[in-house]
Amino acid sequence: MYMALIRRIGSYFLALFSHWWQWMSCAISTLLTFYAAKTNQPNSWVAHAIVVFAVFFLMVAAYGAWSDERNKREVLQKLVDYEKPNFELRSGQLLTSVSADLTVTTLNIPIEVINHGARSSCFAWRMKYEFPGFSCESTAKNFIPISIFGP
């Protein structure tokens, strides 16, 4: 557990340092040095200016590292969302029939399960019908696979 934490902290500081180093080695540092030499600034002024720029660039680098990780997470989230099944349930017309002796009423309710997302394996479907005063739970009786890619 501690090793994983140490690796994460190490990778964070590595990402932070790479962004910070880019900013510290940019043209602003060169312009600061040129300005200090041209205007004869004392060494203490140069040291303070470098510290101010280093702290400012550290904050910019922290944002850059955070932004990189956020972009990676958003790309991964889109990939995961694309790989999820997205089911829609549609019920058809209710068909009823009554036995000749009027003792049994049969209800036939066609139900379609449509997947608008990624492919999915379906095992042991369970259905529950609830109406006022009536509830029934059973397994799916007929599952007709429909392939858009051919037989």
C-alpha positions in Angstrom: 0.0 0.0 0.0 2.8 2.4 0.9 4.8 1.5 -2.2 1.8 2.4 -4.4 1.5 5.7 -2.6 5.2 6.4 -3.0 4.9 5.6 -6.7 1.9 7.9 -7.2 3.7 10.7 -5.4 6.8 10.1 -7.4 4.9 10.2 -10.7 3.1 13.4 -9.6 6.4 15.1 -8.9 7.8 13.9 -12.2 4.9 15.3 -14.1 5.1 18.5 -12.1 8.8 18.9 -12.7 8.5 18.3 -16.4 6.0 21.1 -16.7 7.9 23.4 -14.3 11.2 22.8 -16.1 9.6 23.9 -19.4 8.5 27.1 -17.9 11.7 27.8 -16.1 13.8 27.3 -19.2 11.6 29.5 -21.4 12.5 32.9 -22.8 11.1 34.8 -19.8 14.1 33.7 -17.7 16.5 34.8 -20.5 14.7 38.2 -20.7 14.9 38.6 -16.9 18.7 38.0 -17.0 19.1 40.4 -19.9 17.0 43.1 -18.1 19.0 42.6 -14.9 22.4 43.0 -16.8 21.2 46.0 -18.8 19.8 47.9 -15.8 22.6 46.9 -13.4 20.3 45.3 -10.9 21.9 44.1 -7.7 22.3 40.3 -7.1 19.6 40.3 -4.4 17.0 41.7 -6.9 17.9 39.0 -9.4 17.6 36.3 -6.7 14.2 37.6 -5.6 13.0 37.9 -9.1 14.0 34.3 -9.9 12.3 33.0 -6.7 9.1 34.9 -7.7 9.2 33.5 -11.2 9.9 30.0 -9.9 6.9 30.0 -7.5 4.7 31.4 -10.2 5.9 28.8 -12.7 5.4 26.1 -10.1 1.7 27.1 -9.9 1.4 27.1 -13.7 3.1 23.7 -13.8 0.7 22.3 -11.2 -2.2 23.4 -13.4 -0.5 21.8 -16.4 0.0 18.5 -14.7 -3.6 18.5 -13.4 -4.9 19.4 -16.9 -2.9 16.5 -18.5 -4.4 14.0 -16.0 -7.9 15.4 -16.4 -7.7 15.1 -20.2 -6.5 11.5 -19.8 -9.4 10.7 -17.5 -12.0 12.3 -19.8 -10.7 10.3 -22.8 -10.9 7.1 -20.7 -14.4 8.1 -19.4 -15.6 8.5 -23.0 -14.1 5.1 -23.9 -15.7 3.4 -20.9 -19.1 5.1 -21.6 -18.9 3.9 -25.2 -18.2 0.4 -24.0 -21.3 0.3 -21.8 -24.6 -1.3 -23.0 -27.5 1.1 -23.2 -30.8 -0.8 -22.9 -34.2 0.4 -23.8 -37.4 -1.6 -22.9 -40.4 -1.3 -25.2 -43.7 -3.1 -24.5 -46.0 -4.0 -27.4 -49.8 -4.3 -27.5 -51.4 -6.2 -24.6 -53.2 -9.3 -26.0 -55.7 -11.1 -23.8 -57.7 -14.2 -24.1 -60.3 -15.9 -21.9 -60.8 -19.6 -21.6 -64.1 -21.1 -22.8 -65.3 -21.7 -19.2 -64.3 -18.1 -18.3 -62.0 -19.3 -15.4 -58.6 -18.4 -16.9 -57.5 -15.1 -18.4 -54.3 -15.1 -20.4 -52.2 -11.9 -20.8 -49.6 -11.8 -23.5 -47.3 -8.8 -23.3 -44.6 -8.6 -25.9 -41.5 -6.9 -24.6 -38.5 -5.7 -26.7 -35.1 -5.2 -25.1 -33.1 -2.9 -27.4 -29.4 -2.2 -26.9 -28.3 1.1 -28.2 -24.8 0.8 -26.8 -22.0 -1.7 -26.8 -22.6 -5.5 -27.2 -23.7 -7.3 -24.1 -24.1 -10.9 -23.0 -27.5 -11.6 -21.5 -27.9 -14.5 -19.0 -30.8 -15.6 -16.9 -33.1 -12.6 -17.6 -35.7 -12.2 -14.9 -38.9 -10.2 -15.4 -41.3 -8.8 -12.9 -44.8 -7.6 -13.9 -46.6 -5.4 -11.5 -50.2 -4.2 -11.9 -52.6 -2.9 -9.2 -53.5 -6.0 -7.3 -51.2 -8.3 -9.3 -47.5 -9.1 -9.4 -45.7 -11.9 -11.2 -42.0 -12.7 -11.5 -40.6 -15.2 -14.0 -37.6 -15.8 -16.4 -37.7 -14.8 -20.0 -39.4 -17.4 -22.1 -38.2 -16.4 -25.6 -35.1 -14.5 -26.5 -34.7 -13.8 -30.2 -31.2 -12.7 -31.1 -31.1 -10.2 -33.9 -27.8 -9.6 -35.6 -27.1 -6.5 -37.8 -24.0 -8.2 -39.2 -25.7 -11.1 -40.8 -26.6 -14.7 -39.7 
